[in-house]
Amino acid sequence: MDIPFKPIRLEDKEIITSFTFPSDYRNCDFSFANMCSWRFLYDSEFAIVDGYLLIRFMIEDKSRFAYMMPVGDGDLAGDAKEQLEGALPGSFFYIPERDYFDYIYLREDLATLRGKKYQSKRNHINNFKKQYSYEYVPITPDIVPQCLKLECKWYKANNGDNDEEELNDERRSLTYALHHFDSLGLIGGALRVDNEIIAFSFGAPI
């Protein structure tokens, strides 16, 4: 069967999230904002087949495809395993690839920073509060230019020979995301000191 994959575009948000939002998968690669803002690097594509959303992208310098778990109703995983084993018995094995693992924090942990584990983060925050009079503001289109200005300053300060390509990729992704902030469904906030943005963060629901 020739599956009709096509490039993921901003206009595909509604159809893709109609599958991802109701699903139980929490992998960051199911974030539509990630799919769009990193498409330049991974050539991310999708297809809808028999009521399932299929997503694939290129990895390892675009030398091979990686496929996400299909998203939809039914027991596709069990059916697929039986079909594969029936067609090609003993031909498949499964190994974890640590480089592609997600890391996950509990929201409550980051909101409260309780316990010894987060002591250093609490100290960092307390020192910041003692030194600066700051204001928290939500990210809106009108402060995006200030966020990009800060990113440019950070890039120049952190751009080393060893990680230049990675930083350039992150910069391209971040710039796309900020320029399409509302369309991607992003939410975020910034810290302002003396009327200047000094930090910002944003994300999107999976």
C-alpha positions as CSV (number, residue, x, y, z in Angstrom):
1,M,0.0,0.0,0.0
2,D,1.4,3.4,-1.0
3,I,0.6,5.7,1.8
4,P,0.0,9.3,0.7
5,F,2.2,11.3,3.1
6,K,2.4,15.0,2.7
7,P,4.4,17.8,4.4
8,I,3.0,19.2,7.6
9,R,1.8,22.8,7.2
10,L,0.4,25.4,9.6
11,E,-3.0,24.8,7.9
12,D,-3.0,21.2,9.1
13,K,-3.2,22.1,12.8
14,E,-6.9,21.3,13.2
15,I,-6.9,17.9,11.6
16,I,-3.7,16.8,13.3
17,T,-4.7,17.9,16.8
18,S,-8.1,16.3,16.3
19,F,-6.1,13.0,16.7
20,T,-3.3,14.0,19.1
21,F,-5.2,15.9,21.7
22,P,-7.6,13.0,22.6
23,S,-4.8,10.4,22.5
24,D,-2.9,9.1,25.5
25,Y,0.5,9.8,23.9
26,R,2.6,12.4,25.6
27,N,5.7,12.4,23.5
28,C,7.0,15.9,22.5
29,D,7.0,14.9,18.9
30,F,3.2,14.9,19.0
31,S,3.2,18.6,19.7
32,F,1.9,20.3,16.6
33,A,4.1,23.4,17.4
34,N,7.2,21.2,17.4
35,M,6.1,19.5,14.1
36,C,5.8,22.9,12.3
37,S,8.7,24.8,13.8
38,W,11.2,21.9,13.2
39,R,9.9,20.7,9.8
40,F,12.8,22.4,8.1
41,L,15.2,20.0,9.8
42,Y,13.2,16.8,9.8
43,D,10.9,17.1,6.7
44,S,8.0,16.0,8.9
45,E,5.0,14.5,7.1
46,F,1.6,13.1,7.9
47,A,-1.1,10.9,6.4
48,I,-4.6,9.8,7.5
49,V,-5.2,6.1,6.8
50,D,-8.2,4.1,7.9
51,G,-9.0,6.6,10.7
52,Y,-5.4,6.8,12.0
53,L,-3.0,9.7,12.0
54,L,0.5,8.6,10.7
55,I,3.5,10.8,11.3
56,R,7.0,10.3,9.9
57,F,10.2,12.4,9.8
58,M,13.8,12.1,8.8
59,I,16.6,11.6,11.3
60,E,20.4,11.1,11.4
61,D,21.1,13.8,8.7
62,K,18.0,12.7,6.8
63,S,19.4,9.2,6.2
64,R,16.3,7.3,7.4
65,F,12.7,7.7,8.3
66,A,11.4,7.5,11.9
67,Y,7.7,6.8,12.3
68,M,5.6,7.8,15.3
69,M,3.1,5.4,16.8
70,P,-0.2,5.7,14.8
71,V,-2.8,7.7,16.6
72,G,-6.5,6.7,16.3
73,D,-9.2,4.4,17.6
74,G,-8.7,0.7,18.0
75,D,-6.0,-1.7,18.9
76,L,-3.6,-1.0,16.1
77,A,-0.5,-1.8,18.1
78,G,-1.7,-5.4,18.8
79,D,-3.0,-5.9,15.3
80,A,0.2,-4.6,13.7
81,K,2.4,-6.8,15.9
82,E,0.3,-9.9,15.0
83,Q,0.4,-9.1,11.3
84,L,4.2,-8.4,11.3
85,E,4.9,-11.5,13.2
86,G,2.7,-13.6,10.9
87,A,4.3,-12.2,7.7
88,L,7.9,-12.1,8.9
89,P,8.2,-14.3,12.0
90,G,11.2,-13.5,14.2
91,S,12.3,-10.7,12.0
92,F,11.8,-7.8,14.4
93,F,13.3,-6.8,17.7
94,Y,13.0,-3.7,19.8
95,I,15.7,-1.6,21.4
96,P,15.5,1.7,23.3
97,E,17.4,4.7,21.8
98,R,18.4,6.9,24.7
99,D,19.1,9.9,22.4
100,Y,15.4,10.1,21.5
101,F,13.9,9.8,25.0
102,D,11.8,12.6,26.4
103,Y,12.4,14.0,29.8
104,I,9.3,14.7,31.9
105,Y,8.7,16.9,35.0
106,L,5.6,16.9,37.1
107,R,3.9,20.3,36.8
108,E,3.4,20.5,40.6
109,D,7.1,19.9,41.2
110,L,8.1,22.8,39.0
111,A,5.3,25.0,40.4
112,T,6.3,24.5,44.1
113,L,10.0,23.4,43.9
114,R,9.6,21.6,47.2
115,G,12.2,19.3,48.6
116,K,16.0,18.9,48.6
117,K,16.0,18.0,44.9
118,Y,15.0,21.6,44.0
119,Q,17.0,23.4,46.6
120,S,19.5,24.9,44.1
121,K,16.6,26.2,41.9
122,R,15.0,27.8,44.9
123,N,18.3,29.5,45.8
124,H,18.7,30.8,42.3
125,I,15.2,32.3,42.3
126,N,15.6,33.8,45.7
127,N,18.9,35.5,44.7
128,F,17.2,36.8,41.5
129,K,14.4,38.3,43.6
130,K,16.8,40.0,46.0
131,Q,18.8,41.6,43.2
132,Y,16.1,42.7,40.7
133,S,12.7,44.4,40.6
134,Y,11.0,42.4,37.9
135,E,7.7,42.0,36.2
136,Y,6.2,38.9,34.7
137,V,4.3,39.4,31.4
138,P,2.6,36.9,29.1
139,I,4.1,36.6,25.6
140,T,1.9,38.4,23.1
141,P,2.7,39.5,19.5
142,D,3.7,43.0,20.6
143,I,6.7,41.8,22.7
144,V,7.9,39.1,20.2
145,P,10.5,41.6,18.8
146,Q,11.9,42.1,22.3
147,C,12.1,38.3,22.8
148,L,13.9,37.9,19.4
149,K,16.3,40.7,20.4
150,L,17.1,38.8,23.6
151,E,17.6,35.6,21.7
152,C,20.1,37.4,19.4
153,K,22.0,38.6,22.4
154,W,22.0,35.1,23.9
155,Y,23.1,33.5,20.6
156,K,26.1,35.8,20.3
157,A,27.2,35.0,23.8
158,N,26.8,31.2,23.5
159,N,27.7,30.5,19.9
160,G,30.8,28.3,20.0
161,D,32.5,26.4,17.2
162,N,31.4,22.9,18.5
163,D,27.7,23.6,18.7
164,E,27.1,26.3,16.0
165,E,25.0,24.1,13.8
166,E,22.8,22.9,16.7
167,L,22.3,26.5,17.9
168,N,21.5,27.7,14.4
169,D,18.8,25.0,14.1
170,E,17.3,25.9,17.5
171,R,17.4,29.6,16.5
172,R,15.5,28.9,13.3
173,S,12.9,26.8,15.1
174,L,12.5,29.4,17.8
175,T,12.2,32.3,15.4
176,Y,9.5,30.4,13.4
177,A,7.6,29.7,16.6
178,L,7.6,33.2,17.8
179,H,6.6,34.6,14.4
180,H,3.6,32.2,14.4
181,F,2.9,32.3,18.1
182,D,-0.9,32.5,18.1
183,S,-1.4,30.3,15.0
184,L,0.6,27.5,16.6
185,G,-1.4,27.7,19.8
186,L,1.6,28.6,21.9
187,I,1.5,30.0,25.4
188,G,4.4,31.6,27.3
189,G,5.7,34.3,29.6
190,A,8.6,36.7,30.0
191,L,10.5,38.5,32.8
192,R,11.1,42.2,32.4
193,V,13.6,44.3,34.3
194,D,13.9,48.0,33.7
195,N,11.5,47.7,30.8
196,E,13.7,45.1,29.0
197,I,12.9,41.4,28.4
198,I,15.6,39.4,30.2
199,A,14.1,35.9,30.0
200,F,11.2,34.1,28.3
201,S,9.8,30.6,27.9
202,F,7.0,29.2,25.9
203,G,5.3,25.8,25.1
204,A,2.3,24.1,23.7
205,P,-0.1,21.4,24.9
206,I,0.4,17.8,23.6
